[in-house]
């Protein structure tokens, strides 16, 4: 009897380890595939971003697309709030203010486009979701480019723009994987 219990207990432990390990490796696998499909995407960033969300550890590819979309929407909202704070500063020149206002509009549009992408994903219209995610992704580079148009102006949003770009790149890579499956 004691031997049977021990055998059953060991089986359960092995099953849980394998199952948990598979889910963990699944996330790593998808991030690795995403990074291979886009040289601008960091596998480490993908893993770190998704591991921060506890339900991603056991998530399917469809769920990872949804999680990455929510992360991108959240980042767009946070960037918009940060830009609003920067615009409250008193001594901004007109060019800098104009560039920040352009970025604020770009990220508001990006958030709206990401919401549309989420609807596209739910209806399994991966082609439209890809188009919407790509449009949202362009917000980061367009925002950054707005500061580069004038010599000597440094973007205060470089880090945020890069993070948003990476999050949307993850989302796009996952959408493309879904469309091929």
Secondary structure, 3 states (H helix, E strand, C coil): CHHHHHHHHHHHHHHHHHHHHHHHHHHHHHHHHHHHHCCCCCHHHHHHHHHCCHHHHHCCHHHHHHHHHHHHHHHHHHHHHHHHHHHCCCCCCHHHHHHHHHHHHHHHHHHHHHHHHHHHHHCCCHHHHHHHHHHHHHHHHHHHHHHHCCCCCCCCCHHHHHHHHHHHHHHHHHHHHHHHC
